[in-house]
Amino acid sequence: MDYIEPFQQEFPDIKPLSEMGDEQHHEKADKLLYKGKLVEAEIEYKKLILKIPYHYFGHEGIAYTYYFMGERKKACWFMKKAIEIIDEIKRTGHKLTPSGPKSIEVCEEIENGIKYNYQQMLDNKELVKWWDGDVFPYELE
């Protein structure tokens, strides 16, 4: 996972594979993405990925962030990585993250959404923004 190394250099105080604070970074990053604060969202997603390299939501979130920053190549790479992580979860039956899906059915539903948006990214088309509308999972301050 050589893509993690620059994150470690950027955030030397964060211990890789330390699940403490997983939800803190996840929720904060999602809120920042929702508000369009992309630079700040990128930082939180990087911290989340550094703590838990197999956190598919972290990879998906940073992919959206890069896509909206105009960095399509990075966005597609991270979205593909999110799909690989979901495939690994389905293959092994493990959650891999504390906030992982509770069943294969949920896993497949998440994967379908990620795959759809990945194709949209490849085609440079508009994405389905799960954080718009009634499906945003957090209270905003």
N, C-alpha and C positions, 0 to 999 in steps of 0.2 A: 504494500500500500504506500508507494512512494509519494503519492499526492498528499499524504498526511504530513510529511516532513516540513513543508513550508508553513503549515498551520502550527506545528510545534515551535518553529522559529518565531512565528508571529505572537504566539501565546505561550511563552515558556513556563508560566506558572500553572498551566493546566496539565494535569496528569492524564496521559492517554489511558483509555480504557477504565476511567473512573466514572462510574455511573451516577455518582452523587451530583445532584444539580441537573440531571438530564431534563426533567420536565421544566425547570426554570428557564433554560436556554431555548427549549422547544417552544414553549408558550410565548416567551419574549420575542423570539424570531418571527413567529407567525403573526403576532400583533404588528410588528414593524413592517412586515411584508404587506399586510392588510392596509396599513396606513401609507404605503408607498415610500417608506423610509428604507430605501434599498441598501445603502452603504451600511447602515446600522444592522439591518437584517442579515446581510452577508457576514458580518462579524459574529453574530450570535449563532448562525448556522455553522460557521467554521468551528466555533467552540463546541457545539453539539457533536459534530462529526469527529472532532479530536477526542472528545470524551468517549464516544461510542461510534467507532468507525462503521459499524453495521446498522446504524440507525437510518432506516430507509426514508423516514420523514425528513431527516436532516439533509439527505442528498436530494430529495425531491424539492424541498424548500429552497436550497441554494441554487438548484437548477432554475426555478422560477425567477429567483432574484437575478441571476445572470441573464436570463432571457429578457427581462424588462430593462436591464442595464445595456442591452444591445450586444451582449457577449454570447451569441448563439452557439458557437462551437463549445464553449465551456458548459453552457446550459445543457446541451445535448449529451455531453459526456457524463455529467452528474445525473441526468435523468436516466441514462442507460445503466449507470451504477445502481440507482434505486431499484430498477427492474431486476438486475442481477441479485440484489439482496432479497427482494421479495421471492424470486425463484428459489433461492437457497432456503428461505423459511418454509416454502411449500415442500421442497424436496426433503428436508430434514425433520419438519414438524416442530422445529424450535422457534421460539419467539425472537431470539437474538437481541431484543431490546426490552427494557422494562415496560415500555408502552406499546409493545408489539401487538399484532392482531390476535384476537382470542380464538379464532377458528380459521380453517382453510377457506371457508366461504367468504369470510371477511377479507382474508388475504387476497383472494381472487378478485373481489370487488375493488379493492385498493389498486391491485395490479392493473385491472382494466382501465381505471382512470388514469393511472400513470402512463400506461402504454398509449392511450389516446392522446394525451398531451405531448408525449414524446414524438409521436408522428406529426402532430401539429407544429412542434418546434422544428422538426426536420423540413417540413413544408413551409416554414416561416408564416404560419397562420395564427389566428387568435386562439388563445387557450381557454379551456373551461376553468374558471377561477372558483374553486371550491370555497374560497374565503369571502366571496361576494354573496350577498343575500342572506338567507336564513340558515345556512349551514356552518357559519363561522362558530367554532367551538368555545370561544372564550368571551368573557366580559371585557369590554374596552373601558379604559379609564376615561 
